Amino acid sequence: MPLTIASTPIGNLKDITLRTLETLKNADLILCEDTRVTQKLLKHYDIQKPLLIYNDFNTPHKRIIEALQEEKNVVLVSDAGTPLMSDPGYKLIQECQSNNIAITAEPGASAIINAIVLSGMPPYPFYFGGFFDPKKSDLSVNATLVFFEAPHRLIKTLQKLKDIPREIAVVREMTKRFEEIMRGSAQELLRICERFEPRGEIVLVFSPILETQANSINIEDEIKKMLEKHSINETAKILSQLYGISKKEVYKKALEISQSLKV
């Protein structure tokens, strides 16, 4: 039997395919991130099946591979949406491939695609960067950018993004009762969120770089400001991501400015 990757609802429990319901009913073992979350879905559809936790802290590959080799019907789900898009499921896929075990996927809800549709941003090209990390997330790609974000970190994130030359859509609680889409500059969104702190599941969608804003920036002034607190390399990295310009060019200019300031 192949490993089946099955998409589950991102909020509204009715957003599940008939095919996936049939698959879950016929499963011998369901792999899930959190048994409490998956049990809620199964209980809603009167399904009772053995569950095995599969997440960043528990990856029982040997047991799963053995079950698949014994022709057991094993299904992988995530807490919400399409598995693998922000969880360790891809490691299991690699294990299956290494053991010549077939894989199949049943498409369904995806928070990434749904957020792009609701944001009104250009749908392609787009780049998905997982959970937003101000130190690691690449903002230099000139495309629509999509990131997951936790509600308790949203205000700090918007503060760090206040000068970014992009529009941002904060899409929260998709498919649920209090679904909301807020769109504007980081500064505009910050003013709203500081008064009414958002709760629930959040996806951030960034527009491609706004050329008129990016072109109006005096990069030399920005470099001088950054060099007061950061190294040349840090300055190049931060400004290249913030304004979507070449890190190599910013580094070169920063080096010239740094040397001139020492004269």
N, C-alpha and C positions, 0 to 999 in steps of 0.2 A: 504493500500500500504506500502511496506517496504521502509525504507530509503536506497537509493542507494549511495554507495561510489564509485566514478568514477575517475580513473587515467587519467591525462592529460599529454601532451608532456612536456619534460624537456627543450626543446629548439626548435627543428624543429617541426613546427605545423603539419607536415604530420605523426608524430608518435602518432597517436590516433587510437583506434580500431573502426571498423565499428559499433560494438555493443554500444560503448560509444556515438558515434555520434547519433545513433538512440535514445538512452536514453535522451540525451540533447534536441533533437527535441521534445520529448514527455513529457518533464518536465513541471510541473506547477510552480515550484520554484527551483532556483539553489542557493545553499549556496556557497560563495566564500570568499577568503581572501581579495582580492582587485578587485573591480568591473572593474577597468581599464584593468587589466591583463586578466580577464576572458572575457570581452567584445571583446578584440582583437582576442581571439580564436573563439568566437561565430560569430563575424563578418566575419572571414575568411571562415566559413562554412555556412554563411547566415542563422544564427539562432538568433531569437529574443525571449528572455524569461525574466521573472522577476528575478532580482538578489537580494540577501540579504547577507550583509556582515557578515561573521562568522570568527572571529580571536581572538587573546588574549585579545583584548580590547572590543570586542562586542560578547557576547554569548547569543543570544536571544532564549534560550531553550524552554521557555513556548510557544512562537509563533510557533516554529518549531514543537513541539510535537502536538500542536493543529492542525496544517496543516496535519500532518501525520494521526492523529485520524479522520480527515475529509476525509480521503482517497485521499489526494492530492499526486501527484507524486513529491517527494522532492529528489534532487540530491546534494550530497556534493562533491565539487572539491577543490583542492588547487591551488596555483599559478602555480605550476609545479610538475609533478610526482604523486606519490601515496599519498593521504591524510593520515593524522595521524602520518606520519613518523617524522615530526618535526613541528607539529602544534597542537592546542588544540582539534582536532576532536574527540579524544578518550572520552572526557567528554560528547559529544553528544551521542556517542555510549552507554555510561553508562546510560544516561537519557532514551534512547530508551529501553534498557534492563529493567530498573526499571518500565517502563510503558508498558511492554509486546508488544513492537513494533518490528516487524521483521526488519532485516538488511541484505543487500546483497552488495557484492563488485564486481566491474568489474576491473580485473587486467589490468595493462598496464605499462607504463614507470616508472622506479625507478632510481633516481640518485645514490642511494646506490649500487644497483646491477651492474649498468652500470660502475660505477667507479672501482669496484672490478675487473670486467672483463678486463677493459682497463689497470689497474695497473700492471697486471702480478703477483700479490701477490697470495699466496695460497687462494683459495676461501672458505675454511672452515677449522676449525671453524672461524667465524668472529664475531666481536662485534661492534655494531653501537652506538656511544655516542652522537648523536645530534651535536649541534654546539660546537666547541672546546672551553674549558674553562681551562686555565692553572692552576687554583686553584682547580677545581672540577673534571675535566676529569680523569678517571682512566686509567693509562698507565701500570698498573701492570699485566693486563690480557695477558697471552702468547698466542695470537691469532692474526689474521689480524684485525686491528682496522680501523674503518671508522668514519670520522668526517666531518661535514660541516665547512667551514671557509669563512669569508668575506675577499675580496681582500685587503682592507685597513689595515687588522690586520695580514696578512700573514707573513710579514717580522719579526714583533715582536714575532710571534708564533715560527718561525724557529729559532730565536735567543734563545728562551727559551728551544728549543729542541736540541740544537747543540751537546749535549753529549749523546743523547739517542742511545742505541745499537740496532737500527732498521733502515731499509731502509724506505724511504718515497716516495710516489708518489703524486705529485700535479697534479690533474686532473681538467682541467678547460674548460668551455664553451662546454660541451658535446653536441653533435649532431648539433652544430652550425658551422658556417663558419671557425672560428678560434679555433676549438677544439685543445687542446694541452695536452700532457702527459709528465711531467718531473719526472724522478726518480733518486734517489741517496741518499746520507746521508744528514742530515739536513744542515750540513756545506756546502756541494756542492750546494745544492739548494739555500741556502742563498746567495752565491756568484753570482748565476745567477739572482735571484730575485732583488738583490740590484742594478743590472745594468739595468734590464728590468722588472720593477714592473708589475706583472700580474694584469689583470683586469677581470671582469666578475665573473660568478658563479664558486666556487671552492669546490672541495671535496678532503680531505686528506686521503690517504690510507697508513697505517703503516704495514710493514712486521711483522711477529712474531719476538720475541727477537732473535737477532743474537748471538748464544751461544758463538762463539769464542771471540766476543768482550766483552760480559758480563763476561765471565770467566777471561778475562785479566785485569779486573778492580780491583784495590786494594781498597777494600771497606773501609778499616780502614783509608786510606789516604783521601778518599772522605768524610768520617764522620768527620774527624778532620777539614777539610776545611769548612764543613757545620756548624759545631758547633761554628765557629768564628762569624757567623752572625745569626744563628737560634737556637731555642730551641731544646731539645732532640726529642720532639714529632714532630716538624716540619721537623727535619732532617730525622726521620724515614719515615714520610709520603712522602717527596720529593724523597728520594733515592729509596724507595720501588716502587714508580710509575715509576721513571726514568729507573731503571734497572731490573724491573720485579722480585724483590725478596721480601721475606716475611717482612712485616712491623714489625712484632713481633720480628724477628731475628735482624733486623737493630736497633730497639729500644733497645734491650738487649745489643747489641754491643756498641751503642752510649752511653748508661748509664755507661757501664764499662769504656769507654774511657774518658767520662766526669769526672768520679770520680778519675781516675788516673791522669788527668791533674790538679786536685785540690790538689793533694798530694804534 
